[in-house]
Amino acid sequence: MKLEDQVVSLELAKKLKELKVKQESLWYHYRIGDKWGIKLTKPTIENEHSEFYSAFTVSELGEILPETNWQTYREKKGWIITDHQINLPTQKADTEADARAKMLIYLLENKLI
């Protein structure tokens, strides 16, 4: 399995940073010049030509999400996360990390956490 399939996508990582999620993770999306990559540990070069975003793993997102009865499962076309007990809308994505990130974004945008 590729690393990109095990961490949150760059697009969702940017959204989580915008929503003020603490930028501490094992992996980071980073940009230097016009090139993007994923790096273990936080990049040390921080200037106007570099950017970085936490590339949260599935387990890191599990730690950030509030404790509840989350149900995460795989379907033919991707991953789903839901919790029927508190009637949250189901979130779907190509990877489990992105499905969890979408749920976290929903909770933050709707001020549920």
N, C-alpha and C positions, 0 to 999 in steps of 0.2 A: 504494500500500500504506500502511495506517495505521501510525503509530508504534507503537501497541500490539502490532502483529503482528511488530515487528522487535526488541523487547526482551522480557526475561523478565517473566512475569506478576507481579503484586503478591504473590500467594500464594507463589509459588516464591522471589521476592526476599526475603520475610520468612524463609522456611526457610533460605536461604543465609546470611543475616545471623545467624540463630540458631546455625548451624553454624560461625560465626566466619570466614566468607569476608570478606576485606578489602573494605571498602566504598569502593572507588575505581572509578568508571566514568564514562562520558561522560554518561549519563542517570540520573535518580533518580525513583523514585516518592516522592511526598511528601504529607503530610497537614497541613493547617492547619484547626483546628476539625473539622468533620465532612466536609470536602471533600478528595478525592484528585485528584492530577494527576501529570503527568510533566514534568520540567523538565531542561533542559540545564544542567549544573553542579550542584554540591552546594548544597542550600538553606542559606541563612545564618541563618534563624530556627530556633533550637533551644531550645524550652522545653517545658513540660509539655503544651502544646496542639499540638505538631507532632511528626511522625515522618518519617523518610526511610529508604529502602532503595535500594541500587544496582539500577538497571534495566539489567542487563548486556545487551549486544548479542550477536548470534551470534558475531561475531569476538572479542569480549572473552571469551566463554565458551570459545572455541577456544584462547585463550591460557592460560586457567586449567586446562583439562583436561590431563592428562598426555599426553605424546607417545606415540601408538600408531597403529594402523591403523584409525582411526574411519571408519565408513561411515554417512553421513547422507544420507537420501533421502526424497523426498515420495511419499506414497501418496494415494489418493482421499480418505481421511478424516484426513489429517494428516501428521506427520513422524515418522521413525524414526531412532534412532542406535544403533549396535551396533559391536562389534568381535569377530568370530568367533574370532580368533586367541587371545584370552585368556578366552574363554567367559563374557563378561559378559551378564547378561540384557538383552534389547532394551528400550529406553525409547521410549515413544510419547507424542506430544502434538499439540495442534492447530497449534502453531507450531514452527519449528526452534529458536528460542531456548529454548522450554520443554522440548523434547526434550533439548537439551544440558544444561539446568539439572537435569533429572531424573537424568541420568547422573552429573553432578557430585555431586548429593545422595546417590545410591546409593554412589558411591565413598567419600564422606566418612563416611556412616553406617556403612559396613562396614569402615572404617579401612583402605581400600585405597590411600589417599593421605593 
